[in-house]
Amino acid sequence: MNTTRAVSAMLLAAVTASLSSTSALALPILGLWNTGVDTGGSPNPVGVVDSHYVVSTGGVIDDAYTFSTVSAATPHWIANPTDARWIGPSLSTTDSSMLSDPLETYFYDLSFSLDPFTSAWITGYWASDNFGRLLLNGNEVASLGLMGFKTLNPFSITDSNLFVGGLNVLRFEVTNAPGLVPTGNPSGLLVSGLLGEYEPDTNLRLEDTVIGTDTTPTVPDGGSTALLLIAGLLGVVYVRGRRQS
């Protein structure tokens, strides 16, 4: 009988440990890109269109272009980091000191999708010329002032209630203010070190996501499978114990 009890305790401990590790699983959020990088995450050359961010103003969608590090038009911008590049609404492959953008608000949208989840978070750094607002699904989570272009500013989004299952939109609003020097007045956005994780909802059964007439059989989740395993194995141990006694 002592052997039976020992085996039962070992089985229970093993399955409990397995459940604990499964519930703590965190996966990276795909689709989070720094500004001014290609599909492999490497910085783009100057003048290349950013393929991840969609910029719009006045209801008109346009391209966002990669800027050089610091030019005659942007002498006070923080230099490009190694993992990102400044982007802006104007195409400029030169260092013209007279490059200017209209005094408007530019909306840079980055979209990503999430499977059903229990928690999620995003962190990163950003700079903007000039005023900046950062929103996740329409909810403001950070802002920058007039001189937001002088340094990379950290931000974090840890409220899981702001995320949704399916399509999410991370929006950077950048408002170009009048220039303070008699040169050009470009607007731009820099996002660096952008990353995030989420914990998937392991309690969601396959039947909850079946669409239309799909007849795929229901697969038990990790918790159900573990409970069935415990019941089956303990039953075997119990029968063997009765026979030995």
C-alpha positions, 0 to 999 in steps of 0.5 A: 500500500505504501508503494501505491500511495507513493506512486499516486503522489508522484503522478499528482506532482508531475501533472501539477507541475505540467499544468503550472508551466502551461499556464505561465506560457508567454508568446511574442506578439508578432507584427510589432516593428520599429520604424524604418526597418525592412521585413527582416528588421534591418534599417532601411536606406534613406528615402525607402518607404516604411512597409509596416506603418501607414501614415495619414493626415486629413483623412488621406493615407500616404507613405512614410519615408525613411530619414537619414540620421541627422541632417541640416533640416533636423539638427536637433533630432536624436540620432537614429539607433541601431535598430530603427530609423526616423520616418516622416511624411516627406520624401527626402534623400538629401540633407536640404535644410529647407525640408518642411511639412505642413503644420498638421497632425500625422497618424502613424498606424501599426496593426497586429493581431492577437489570438485569445489571451489572458494577459498582454503587454508592450514596451518600447521607446519613441520620439516625435517632432513635435507633439506626440500621442500614443494610443492602443485601440483608441486609448491614450497610453503615452504622450510627448511635448514640443521637444519630443524629438530630443531623446528616446522616451520609454513607454509601456502598455501593461493594461491587458484590458486595452488589448483585444482578440483579433486586430489591434491598432497601435497609433502614434499621433504626431503634430507638427508645430511652427519651427523655431529657427529660420530653416526647414520644419520637418515632422517625423516619428522614431520607434525603437526597441518595440516588443511585446508578449501575451499569454494565450487563453489555454482554457479556450476549447476548439469548439469555441472557435469553430466557424460555420459547419466545421465538424472538427472534433473537440479537443480537450484543453490542457487542464481537461487532459491532465485531469483525465490522465490523473483519473486513469493512472490513479485508477490503475494504481488503485486496482493494482494496490487492491490485488497486492493487498 
